[in-house]
Amino acid sequence: EVIEGGKLADECGKPWWNQSLARVNDAVARIGVFHGEFHWHKHDAEDELFWVIDGKLLLDIEGKGTFELLPRQAMMVPKGVVHRTRAEVRTTVLMVEAATVKPTGD
């Protein structure tokens, strides 16, 4: 089955949104639209991958600073690391994480 992730993101009118696309074994692929700032949080037991499709994602990592991710760039946040995402412009991101991750953070 074809997953129309781009269409879902294009039709999204919300500044902060995510949608599960598919479960792959014990992981979930999610597409998200970010515009603004998410709260600081961590996932105690799960790593999290952010892959920028379009826009620019700022990924703040506690104690490490801010990383700027542009389209076709990705970064993995290890479990237990406090982080937050920010987007000054509307940004579409593919996230891959364990199915146990709550999309709103712990």
The 8 nearest C-alpha neighbors of each residue, nearest first, counted from 0:
[[1, 2, 3, 21, 20, 4, 22, 23],
 [0, 2, 3, 4, 20, 21, 5, 6],
 [1, 3, 4, 0, 20, 21, 5, 6],
 [2, 4, 6, 5, 1, 7, 20, 8],
 [5, 3, 7, 6, 2, 8, 30, 20],
 [6, 4, 8, 7, 3, 9, 10, 30],
 [5, 7, 9, 3, 4, 8, 10, 11],
 [8, 6, 4, 10, 5, 9, 11, 3],
 [7, 9, 5, 11, 6, 10, 4, 32],
 [10, 8, 6, 11, 7, 5, 12, 4],
 [11, 9, 7, 8, 6, 12, 5, 13],
 [12, 10, 8, 9, 13, 7, 32, 16],
 [11, 13, 10, 14, 9, 8, 15, 16],
 [12, 14, 15, 11, 16, 32, 34, 33],
 [15, 13, 34, 33, 16, 12, 32, 35],
 [16, 14, 33, 13, 32, 34, 17, 35],
 [17, 15, 32, 31, 13, 14, 33, 18],
 [18, 16, 31, 30, 32, 29, 19, 15],
 [17, 19, 29, 30, 20, 31, 16, 7],
 [18, 20, 29, 21, 28, 30, 27, 17],
 [21, 19, 29, 28, 18, 30, 2, 4],
 [22, 20, 28, 27, 19, 23, 29, 2],
 [21, 23, 27, 26, 24, 28, 25, 20],
 [22, 24, 26, 27, 25, 21, 28, 98],
 [23, 25, 26, 22, 27, 98, 97, 21],
 [24, 26, 98, 97, 23, 27, 22, 99],
 [27, 25, 97, 98, 23, 96, 24, 22],
 [26, 28, 22, 98, 96, 95, 21, 23],
 [29, 27, 95, 21, 20, 94, 19, 22],
 [30, 28, 19, 94, 20, 18, 93, 27],
 [31, 29, 93, 18, 17, 92, 94, 19],
 [32, 30, 17, 92, 16, 91, 33, 93],
 [31, 33, 91, 16, 15, 90, 17, 8],
 [32, 34, 15, 90, 89, 86, 14, 31],
 [35, 33, 89, 86, 14, 88, 15, 87],
 [34, 36, 86, 85, 87, 33, 37, 14],
 [35, 37, 85, 84, 86, 38, 34, 83],
 [38, 36, 84, 83, 85, 39, 35, 15],
 [39, 37, 83, 40, 36, 84, 82, 104],
 [38, 40, 83, 82, 81, 37, 41, 84],
 [41, 39, 81, 82, 104, 105, 38, 83],
 [42, 40, 81, 79, 80, 105, 43, 82],
 [41, 43, 79, 78, 45, 44, 105, 104],
 [42, 44, 79, 78, 45, 41, 105, 80],
 [43, 45, 78, 42, 79, 46, 100, 99],
 [46, 44, 78, 42, 97, 43, 47, 100],
 [47, 45, 77, 78, 76, 96, 48, 75],
 [46, 48, 96, 76, 75, 95, 77, 45],
 [47, 49, 75, 95, 94, 74, 76, 96],
 [48, 50, 94, 73, 74, 93, 75, 92],
 [51, 49, 73, 93, 92, 72, 94, 52],
 [52, 50, 92, 70, 71, 53, 72, 69],
 [51, 53, 70, 92, 91, 71, 50, 93],
 [54, 52, 70, 91, 90, 51, 55, 92],
 [53, 55, 90, 89, 88, 91, 70, 69],
 [56, 54, 69, 68, 90, 86, 57, 53],
 [57, 55, 68, 86, 67, 85, 58, 69],
 [56, 58, 67, 85, 66, 84, 86, 68],
 [57, 59, 84, 66, 65, 83, 56, 60],
 [60, 58, 65, 83, 82, 64, 84, 66],
 [61, 59, 82, 63, 64, 62, 81, 65],
 [60, 62, 81, 63, 82, 64, 59, 80],
 [61, 63, 64, 60, 81, 59, 80, 65],
 [64, 62, 60, 61, 65, 59, 66, 82],
 [65, 63, 60, 59, 62, 61, 66, 58],
 [64, 66, 59, 58, 60, 57, 67, 63],
 [65, 67, 58, 57, 59, 68, 64, 60],
 [68, 66, 57, 56, 58, 69, 65, 55],
 [69, 67, 56, 72, 55, 57, 66, 73],
 [68, 70, 55, 72, 51, 71, 54, 67],
 [71, 69, 51, 53, 52, 72, 54, 68],
 [70, 72, 51, 52, 69, 50, 73, 53],
 [73, 71, 70, 69, 68, 51, 50, 74],
 [74, 72, 50, 49, 51, 68, 71, 75],
 [73, 75, 49, 48, 76, 50, 72, 68],
 [74, 76, 48, 47, 77, 49, 73, 46],
 [75, 77, 47, 46, 48, 74, 78, 80],
 [78, 76, 46, 80, 75, 79, 47, 45],
 [79, 77, 46, 45, 44, 43, 42, 80],
 [78, 80, 43, 42, 41, 77, 81, 44],
 [81, 79, 78, 41, 77, 82, 76, 61],
 [80, 82, 41, 40, 61, 60, 79, 39],
 [83, 81, 60, 39, 59, 40, 61, 41],
 [82, 84, 39, 59, 38, 37, 58, 40],
 [83, 85, 58, 37, 57, 36, 59, 56],
 [86, 84, 36, 57, 35, 56, 37, 58],
 [85, 87, 34, 56, 35, 88, 33, 57],
 [86, 88, 35, 34, 85, 89, 55, 56],
 [89, 87, 86, 34, 90, 54, 55, 35],
 [90, 88, 34, 33, 54, 86, 32, 87],
 [89, 91, 54, 33, 53, 32, 55, 88],
 [92, 90, 32, 53, 52, 31, 51, 33],
 [93, 91, 51, 31, 52, 50, 30, 94],
 [92, 94, 30, 50, 29, 49, 51, 31],
 [95, 93, 49, 29, 48, 28, 30, 50],
 [96, 94, 28, 48, 27, 47, 29, 26],
 [95, 97, 47, 26, 27, 46, 98, 48],
 [96, 98, 26, 99, 100, 25, 27, 45],
 [97, 99, 26, 27, 100, 25, 96, 22],
 [98, 100, 97, 101, 45, 96, 26, 25],
 [101, 99, 98, 97, 102, 96, 45, 42],
 [100, 102, 103, 104, 99, 105, 98, 42],
 [103, 101, 104, 100, 17, 105, 18, 29],
 [102, 104, 101, 105, 100, 40, 38, 37],
 [105, 103, 101, 40, 102, 41, 42, 100],
 [104, 42, 41, 40, 101, 103, 43, 100]]
